[in-house]
């Protein structure tokens, strides 16, 4: 369950309460019964480093994958040798 932070307009006390997302927001302070407002606070969730995209989902091939035997070699400059994939004869 998420933890929400509130601040009382009357006594200026800040407090946190654990509520379900479907619950209605609080409207009164538990100490002085004054009106409260929900406060946006810094999240503890942080993304650091290169990220998931750079670690495994990039479209460029690296290392052994780039030098696999399924890669088609470039034809030679003359295009007439027997080792060229374009040689048809």
Secondary structure as GFF3:
##gff-version 3
##sequence-region A 1 89
A	DSSP	beta_strand	2	8	.	.	.	ID=ss1
A	DSSP	beta_strand	14	19	.	.	.	ID=ss2
A	DSSP	beta_strand	36	39	.	.	.	ID=ss3
A	DSSP	alpha_helix	51	56	.	.	.	ID=ss4
A	DSSP	three_ten_helix	63	65	.	.	.	ID=ss5
###
